[in-house]
Amino acid sequence: MSEADDQRRAENERLIEELLNGKHRALARVISNIENRAPGYRELVSRLHEHTGDATVVGVTGSPGAGKSTLVDKMAETYRDRGETVGVIAIDPSSPFTGGAVLGDRIRMASNVGDMDVFFRSMSARGTLGGLSTATTDAVKALDAFGKDRIIIETVGAGQNEVDIVGTADTVAVLVPPSSGDDVQMLKAGILEIADVFVVNKADMDGADRTVQELREMIHMRNDSPLAGTAGHHGVDESAIGDDTGDGEDDDGWEPPIVETVAKSGKGVDEFLETLTDHRAWLNASGELESRTRERYAEEIRRLLREEAAALVETEIESQGGLDEYVDAVAARQTDPYKVTDEVVGPIRDCIDEG
């Protein structure tokens, strides 16, 4: 082991100790190492894993302009008023040039500026399909290990691809602004299936009542569809979902309630947080929390395996002189992409077979 490796391990040990002792500067440094994929970041995440499992993780998503940042600000403020600590990860669009968060420097969390018990971090989506990345999952672990009571993930609001947040959050809140119905129609593309709670924000604007009604009708349609009775978006048996009031819970299942808020003034935020508490209680009582946690870890392992396999393949391609020669051969019809893939993966497959 080199001297540089020894120094890195010693630095990681110091960071872990300081993070676990509540040092926010160490938390910020660890998340920076995670986001930048700095040497040794895996050791950090691995060491922190055993200290996780206590935080409540809520995802806030929805269409652009729904007021997600304002609501998250009020959520954090209300949690702090209750004496709870908060971590917020805001996923911003990635710069196509640097990979960094385009909106990372914007003014947010205005109500909580200077409050050290509200840790805010803006992170890049890094081009990931749903706006989430492996770094986000690892950052959540860091906040959890640090001891934050509540972790809120605010996503970019890119539409259907926001389904990725299901793999990170225990409870997903989908924000819908009052509108002519276009935003509600968009939800039919798939985001309806990920919502544990719907929030009609800016409920003091015209069209709020109509939006609430349209959401109720959509929930009705889902429950009455031929798929009702199959596993729902989180593995919930939707045949168990009962009445049509959208007020939360019945004996067996969970029907997404619809909460109205005016985040700018704070109206409805307490009711929204109580709904999140109700959902958490249902997750625990039904055994769904354990089921989701297991599926989350399974998906995380699958994702890391894919990343590792891709890196191995990339290394093998480089060892063969890069893709150009293969591309030339395919373009000349001397071979085809499938045969190229077999040729590149062959040595890796042979190693696995020999093992």
N, C-alpha and C positions, 0 to 999 in steps of 0.2 A: 504493500500500500504506500502511495506517495505521500510526501509531506503535505501537498495540497489537499489530498483526501482526508488526512488527519485533521487539518485545520477546518475543513468543511464539516466534518462530523462533530467536532468540538463546538463550532458555531451553531449547528443544528440543535445540539443538546442544550446550549444556552437559550436558544430561541424557544424551545419546547418548555423548558423550566419557567422562563419568564411569562410565556403565554398562559400556562396553567396556573400561574400565580397572579393572573389578572392584569398583566401589563399590555395596554392597548398598542403601544409602539411595537411590541413583539408580534401581536396579532396582525398588525398592518404589514409588517415585514414578511411574515409567513405567507399571507395571502398574495403579496407581491411575488414571492418566490414561486408560489403555485401558479399564478397567472402567467408568469414569464417562463415557466418550465425551467427554472434555474437548476443547475446541478445539485442533486441531493433532495429535490422537492419531494420525491417519492418516499424517501426515508421519513420526512416530516409528516406526511399524510399517514403513513403506516403507523408511526408512533402515536399519532393523535387519535387513531380510530378507537382504541380501547376506552377513551374518555368521552365518547359520543353516546347519544341515545336519549338525552334528557330534554332537548329543546323541542318546541313545537314549530314546525316549518309550514308556512303558508305561502302559496303562490298567488300573485295578483296579475291577471292578464286581461286582455280585451282589446277592442279596436282602438286605434290612435285617436286621441282627443277625448277619450272617455274620462279622463281625470285620474289616471292611475297614480301618478306621482303625488298629487294633492291628497288623495285618500291614504296612501302609504304614510305620508307625513303625519296625518291626523291619527292614524293607527298607532304609530310610534309614540306620538305625544300622549295618547290616552293610556297606552301600556305603561309609560313612564309615570303618569299620574297615579297609577295603581301600584307603583313600586317595582315594576318588572324591568329587566334589561332587554335591550333590543339590538338585533343586528339586521341590517338591510343590505341586500345585494341588488343593484339595479343593472339589468342587462341592457346595454346600449348597442346600437348597430355598429358593425365593424367598419373601420376605414379600409377601403380596398387597397390602399397604399401601405399603411403601417400595421394594419391588424388591430390597432388600438380603438378604444371607444370614441366614437365621433362626438357624442354628447357628454363625455365624461367630465367636462369642466363646468357644466351648467349648474346654476344655482338650484339646489333642491333641499328638501328637509328643512325648510326655513324655520319651522317652529322649534327645531331641536338643535340649532346651531349652538355649539359650546357645551352641550350635554355629553359628557364622556361615556355615559351609559347607553347612548344611541350610537352604534358604530355603523357608519354608512360607507359603502364601497360601490363605485360604478365600475362595471367590468364589461369587456368586449364580448360580443356574441361570437366573434371569430368565424363567422360564416357558417356556423352550425345550423342545420335544417330548421330547428325550432327556436333558434335564438339562444339556446343553452349549450354549454360546453362541459367537457370533463372538468375543467378548471372550476366551474360553478359548483359542481357537486363537491369537489375537494374544499372549496372555500366555505361551504356550508358546514363541513366537518370541522373546520378550524373554529368557526363561530360557536358551534355546539360544544366542542372541547373547552373553549374559553369559558363557557358557562352562561352564554346568552340564553335567556328564558324563551324569547320569541325571535324567530328568524323569518324575515319577509323577503321573498324574491319577487321583484317587479320585472316583468319581461317587456320586450320591445313592442309587443302588440302587432304582430305581423299576420294575424289571421289564423288559418287552419293549422299552420305549422307549430302553433303554440302548444300543441298536444304534448310536446316533449317535456313540459313542466310537470306532467303527471309523474314522471320518473324521479322527481326531486322533492316535491312538496307532499305533505300529508293531506292538506286541504287546498283545493284550488278555487279561487273566487274569480269569476268572469265578470268584468265591468261592461255595461252597455249604456251608452248615452241615449237620452230621449232623441228620437229621430222619426223620419218618415216611414221607417220600417226596413230600410236598406241594411242597417247594421244587424237587425234581428234576422233578416233573410240570410245574411252572410254566415250566421252561426250555424245554419243548417249544413254548411259545408263540413262540419265535423267538430267545431269547438264546443257545441252543445254537449257532446258526450263527455267532456272532461270536467264540466262544472260541478262542484259540490255545492256552491252557492252562487246565485246570480245577484249582481248589484246594479240597480238602475241609479247611476250617479247623476248629479245635476237634476235631481228630481223636482226642483222648483221651476224647471223650464217647461215650455209647452211640449206636449207629446209624451210626457212621462207616463201618464195613465195608460195611454195606448201601447207604449212599449211594454209595460208590465203585463197587459192583457195578451199581447202577442207572445211574450215569453211563456205565459201560462198555457197558451194554446199549443206552443211547440212542445212543452213538457207532456201535455196531454197526448199529442200525436206520437211522441216517442213511446209512451206507456201503452198506447193502443196498437202499436205497430206489431207486425209478425215477429220482430226480434225481441219484444218484451217477453221476459221469461228466460232469455239467455243471459249470460254474464254481461254486466254493464261495463262502463268505462274503467272502473277500478275492480272489476270482478264481482260487483254487487249483483245479486239475483234480482233483476228488475221486476219479476213477477210478484215479488214481495212488496213492491211499492204500492202504497195504499191510496188515500184520498187525493183529490185534485186541488187542494187548497194551496199547495206549494209552501206549507208552513213547516216543513222539515221532516219529522220523523214519524214512522209508524212502528208496529211491533217488530217488523223484520228488516225493512229496508230503509233507504234514505232517499227521499225525493228532494231535489235541489230547491231550497226556498228562494224567494225573491225579496231582496231587501232594498228599500229606497233610501238614498243618502244625498246629502248636499255637503260634499267633503270640504268645500271652501269655508263653510260656517261650522262644520262639525256635526250638523244635524244628521241623525241616524247612525252615526259611527258607533255609539255604544251598543245599539241594537245589532249592528253588523258583527261586532266583536262577540256578543253573546251567542250569535248564530254560529260563529266559528267554534266557540266553546262547546255548544251543543253537538256540533259535528264531531269534535274530538272525543266527546263522551260516547257518542254512538260508535266511533271507530274502536274504542277500547272495549265497550260492552259486546259488540258483535264479533270481535276477533279480527275485524277487517284491518286494523292497524298492523297487527303481526303479519297478516297476509301480504299487505302492501310493502312492508319493510323487506320481507323475503324476496318479493318480486323485484324490488328496487335493487337489492344487492345482486340478484341474478342478472339483471340487465346491466348493472355496472361492470360485473365480471365479463359479460359478453362484449360490452363496448371496449373494455381494456384489451381483451383478447384480439378483437378486430384491429385495434390500433397497433398492437405489438406485431400481429401478423403482417399488417401493411408495411410496417417499418422493416421487417425482415425481408419482405419481397423487394422493397425499394433498395435495400442493401445488396441483394442478389443481382438486381438489374444493373446497379452501378458497377458491380464486380465483373459483369459481362460487357462493360463498355457503354452502358446507357441504352436508351430506347431507340436512338436514331437508326441503328443498323436493323433493328426489328421492324421499325416503321418503313424503311426503304424496301425490305423484303416483302412486307404485306402489300405495299403500294404496287410493287412489281408482280403481284399475284404469285410469288414464289412460296408463300405460306399464308396463314390466316391468323387472326387474333387468338382463336382458341388454341391453335398449336403453339403459338408464342407463349401463351399463359402456361400450358403444360410444360414447356421447356424451362421456363423461369422457375415455376413452382416445384418442378421435379426434384432438384437437389434437397429442397426443404422437406418435401414429402418423404424422400429416402431416409433422411436423418430421423424423422419421426418414426418411420417403419422400423428402422434399426433399433430405436430406443425401446 
